[in-house]
C-alpha cells in the first residue's frame, strides 16, 4: 500500500482519485488497516499474557518493578521514589 504515501508526497487528496479506482483503493486500504489492527491486538494480548504468566521469582520481581514505575501511588516505595524524583527535578 504505497499509494497513500505517494498521494501525500505529491499533495493529492484521496477524493481526486477517479471513481473507478477509488472504490478498489478504499476497499484495499480498509482491508489492510483491519489486518494491521487485528495483528496489533493479537500481539498486545500475547504480550499481556506473557507478562502475567508464571510464578517464578523473576516474574514477581518484574511485576513489582512494573507497578513501582508505572503506578507509584500504589506502594510506599513507589510514593517515596516518586516524591524524590519530582523534588529533585
MOVEN-V796381 format. One record per backbone hydrogen bond with DSSP energy under -1.0 kcal/mol. NH is the residue of the N-H (numbers start at 0). CO is the residue of the C=O. E is the energy in kcal/mol with one decimal. If there is no record, write none. Layout:
NH&CO&E ; NH&CO&E
This chain:
5&1&-2.3 ; 6&2&-2.8 ; 7&3&-2.4 ; 8&4&-2.6 ; 9&5&-2.4 ; 11&6&-2.7 ; 15&12&-1.9 ; 16&13&-1.5 ; 21&17&-2.7 ; 22&18&-1.3 ; 24&20&-2.7 ; 25&21&-2.9 ; 26&22&-2.3 ; 27&23&-2.4 ; 28&24&-2.7 ; 29&25&-2.5 ; 30&26&-1.9 ; 31&27&-2.6 ; 32&28&-2.5 ; 33&29&-2.3 ; 34&30&-2.2 ; 35&31&-2.5 ; 36&32&-2.4 ; 37&33&-2.5 ; 38&34&-2.4 ; 39&35&-2.4 ; 40&36&-2.2 ; 41&37&-2.3 ; 42&38&-2.4 ; 43&39&-2.4 ; 44&40&-2.4 ; 45&41&-2.4 ; 46&42&-2.3 ; 47&43&-2.2 ; 48&44&-2.6 ; 49&45&-2.2 ; 50&46&-2.0 ; 51&47&-1.5 ; 59&55&-1.9 ; 60&56&-2.5 ; 61&57&-2.7 ; 62&58&-2.4 ; 63&59&-2.6 ; 64&60&-2.8 ; 65&61&-2.5 ; 66&62&-2.4 ; 67&63&-2.6 ; 68&64&-2.3 ; 69&65&-2.9 ; 70&66&-2.2 ; 73&70&-1.8 ; 74&71&-1.1 ; 78&74&-2.3 ; 79&75&-2.6 ; 80&76&-2.7 ; 81&77&-2.4 ; 82&78&-2.4 ; 83&79&-2.3 ; 84&80&-2.3 ; 85&81&-2.4 ; 86&82&-2.2 ; 87&83&-2.0 ; 88&84&-1.3
